[in-house]
Amino acid sequence: MLKKLFQFFSKNSFQKYLLIILGTITWALTMARSGLCWNDGCTGGLGFWGANGHDGIWHIALSESLSKGSFLMPIFSGQGIENYHIGFDLLLALFHKISFIPIPNLYFQVIPPVLAFLVGLLTYKFVLLWTRSEKASLWSTFFVYFGGSFGWLVSLIRGQGWGGESILKLDEKFSRWIFLLCVLSFGILIEIKVYAGILALGGLMVAGVYSLIIERKSLIIKVFFTALIISFAIYIPFNKLSGSLIAWQPFWFLESMVGASDRFYAPKLAEAMLAYKSQPVIGKFVLAYGLTFVLFIVGNMGTRILFLLRKIRLNDKVEILIYPIIAAGIIIPTLFVQEGTPWNTIQFFYYSLFFTSILSGVVIGKWTKSSRLSAFIKTLVILLTIPTTIFTLKDVYLTEKPPAVLPATETEALNFISRQPDGVVLTYPFDEVKSKNAVSPSPLSEYVTTAYVSAFSGKQVFLEDEMNLDIMQYPWRERRSLVGNFLNTLDIDSAKTFLEENNIKYVYWLKDQHARIGDKELNMTLIFSNSDVTVFKVN
């Protein structure tokens, strides 16, 4: 016992756990407050910060549906889930069934700190096993947790304020269990996060081909092909049309970076780029887009750009695996966008940032080991790295008021519906005009189009979260037109037919929302009401 205590408080062990704990807290803070009461007495309802006001609620809705054994789309009743990777949501549903912890609490408060801790610990272990360097391991873990862009520096100048271990083991000594672990890890990744799966399989293929040709070893290529078969087997059934979700649109991110007022914004450069693109002047085109590409890479990587100072070792299979992932994570969003929501393709770039964090840590670890300027280098790197993390937390996730809320009155109504027998819920179409004029904190009904009724009632909704439906290529506009016809018609038989044919069992309306035909004429019974919500049951 004393020996373990001594080992914990040894210099490197203490630094490791302190770093991992601080990183875990930092990452968890981006999620922990969402889904909870944000003011005394919960009179303001449940608060949601950052992307949690849309993305988090979508995952809750999908996991709630999956936890009931249903593979139907929760926001597009009667249709199966298509063109979406459901692995994470399946795991979330499974953890809910095992632990009985509510899915919103699992998603926002329980899983994030657990994953954050494991990411830091496994990053440290991986780099230590790979490099045999404690310093490199600590610095890689630091960059993974706290690495940020140089966006804060641009804002400051403008006066805007501060804005793999198993592969190593497999190569050392063959083991059926480690082989199986590698195959399953790479094979199921695509269904948990498709962006990660594509990049990981690509990197594994390059490493396997290299090992086969240079070293005459076939083990890694066997892992690749077996994992590829598993990936196809679990991905294709839910993603038959996923190939059409990616569109060829070169340099969209570069053009939007300099053309959008809320980003780097250099209007003259943006105009020049578009001019050279429409009427090609090769030299000027290459110069303008090349400069913007460098700004994009350096600006977003921040101090992680130090990875370029590491010389690639072609005899190191870890680097043969990592560098293709980094390259693909940069190239894909540079040339392609996702249909419906172009920004989503940037998620490929996140994995480049992760692996450049590891390589940058190895670079700094080597510098601080041999340089007399060790203390200066450490201080400078830390000061240039952490501002993005600090000010993102301060300005986005730790604000007094959340940007989006689920009002207490709606929480009460949705809890009531959750206790009713299963059935399809009809909601009022999302109003974009009202959303643009909403004042923060905005109710979820006016924030953006979300899956909040399905998420917090546990029921299928006829039409909700048009943004995700657009991404997954569901014909939601046809349904919206049907809902509009139902709301505006004076033909009682036509309105009743709509409710019957679409198996509508509940109608969820907020204050001032209603159809032109009264509820009695539609044979609907009021089963819940408060100051903001009325819920009808269709008889």
WOLINHU-V279253 format. One record per pair of residues at least 12 apart in sequence whose ideal C-beta (glycine too) atoms are under 7 Angstrom apart, sorted by the first residue. I is the first residue (numbers start at 0). GAP is how many residues later the second one is. Records with the same first field share a line. If there is no record, write none. Layout:
BEGIN
I: GAP, GAP
END
This chain:
BEGIN
11: 122
14: 123
15: 108, 122
18: 119, 122, 123
19: 97, 100, 101, 104, 121
22: 93, 97, 118, 122, 123
23: 89, 92, 93, 96
25: 119, 363
26: 85, 89, 118
27: 84, 85, 88
28: 364, 368, 369
29: 20, 367
30: 21, 77, 81
31: 76, 77, 80
32: 14, 16
33: 13, 14, 15, 18, 22, 74
34: 13, 69, 73
37: 364, 367
41: 366
42: 365
43: 361
44: 360, 361, 362, 363, 366
45: 359, 360, 365
46: 355, 358, 394
47: 354, 356, 357
48: 347, 348, 353, 354
49: 346, 347
52: 350, 351, 391, 394, 395, 397
53: 394, 396
55: 51, 52
56: 393, 394, 395, 398
57: 393, 407, 410
58: 30, 33, 48
59: 43, 44, 47, 395
60: 13, 14, 390, 393, 394
61: 12, 24, 27
62: 26, 29, 30, 33, 40
63: 39, 391, 394
65: 20, 23, 24, 27
66: 26, 29, 30, 36
71: 388
73: 377, 380, 386, 387
74: 376, 379, 386, 389, 390, 393, 394
75: 387, 393, 398, 400
76: 347, 383, 384, 385
78: 395
80: 157
81: 156, 158, 159, 390
82: 156, 158, 159, 162, 389, 390
83: 154, 388
84: 105, 106, 107, 108, 109
85: 105, 152
86: 101, 104, 105
87: 104, 105
91: 14, 15
118: 25
119: 21, 24, 25
122: 17, 18, 21, 235
123: 13, 17
124: 40
125: 38, 39
126: 13, 231, 234, 235
128: 36, 39
129: 38, 188
130: 231
132: 232
134: 230, 233, 234
135: 225, 226, 229, 230
138: 222, 225, 226
139: 217, 218, 221, 222
140: 220
141: 219
142: 161, 214, 217, 218
143: 210, 213, 214
145: 239, 240, 243
146: 155, 156, 157, 206, 210, 238
147: 154, 237, 239, 240, 241
148: 150, 151, 153, 239
149: 148, 149, 152
150: 12, 148, 237
151: 235, 236, 239
153: 110
161: 225, 229
162: 228
163: 154
165: 12, 15, 16, 19
166: 15, 154
167: 150
169: 12, 49
170: 146
173: 45
178: 44
181: 41
182: 40, 43, 44, 47
185: 14, 15, 18, 37, 41
186: 40, 43, 44
187: 42, 46
189: 41, 45
190: 43, 44
194: 152, 153, 156
195: 155
196: 34
198: 126, 129, 130, 149, 152
199: 125
200: 23, 26, 27, 30
201: 122, 123, 126
202: 118, 119, 121, 122
203: 16, 19, 20, 23, 117
204: 19
205: 114, 118
206: 13, 110, 113, 114
207: 12, 13, 15, 16
208: 12
209: 110
210: 106
240: 232
244: 93, 94, 226, 228
245: 90, 92
246: 89, 90, 92
247: 87, 88
248: 87, 88
249: 85
250: 38, 83
251: 85, 90
252: 43, 80, 81, 93
253: 35, 38, 39, 42
254: 15, 18
256: 35, 39
257: 12, 15, 34
263: 31, 35
268: 19, 23
271: 16
272: 15, 16, 19
275: 12
296: 33
300: 52, 55
301: 83, 86
302: 57, 78, 81, 82
303: 49, 52, 53, 56
305: 54, 57, 58
306: 49, 52, 53, 56
308: 54
309: 49, 52, 53
321: 33
324: 26, 30
325: 26, 29, 30
328: 19, 20, 22, 23
329: 19, 22
331: 13, 16
332: 12, 13, 15, 16
337: 133
338: 132
339: 130, 131
340: 126, 130
363: 17
400: 39, 40
401: 39
402: 37, 38, 39
403: 37, 38, 40, 43
404: 36, 38
405: 38, 46, 50
406: 36, 125
408: 121, 122, 123, 124
409: 122, 123
410: 45
411: 118
412: 115, 117, 120, 122
413: 39, 42, 43
415: 112, 119
416: 40, 42, 89, 118
417: 39, 40
421: 37
422: 36, 82, 83
423: 36, 38, 78, 79, 80, 81
424: 28, 32, 34, 35, 36, 37, 81, 83
425: 36, 78, 81, 82
426: 26, 34, 37, 81
427: 81, 82, 85
428: 51, 54, 55
429: 19, 36
433: 12
434: 12, 13
444: 65
447: 19
448: 16, 17, 18
449: 15
450: 13, 14
452: 55
461: 17, 40, 42
462: 13, 16, 17, 20
481: 16
485: 12, 29
486: 28, 29
487: 28
488: 27
489: 26, 27
491: 25, 29
494: 20, 22, 27
495: 26, 27
498: 23, 39
503: 34
504: 32, 33
505: 29, 30, 31
506: 17, 29, 31
507: 27
508: 25
509: 22, 23
510: 21
518: 17
522: 16
523: 12, 13, 14, 15
524: 12, 14
END
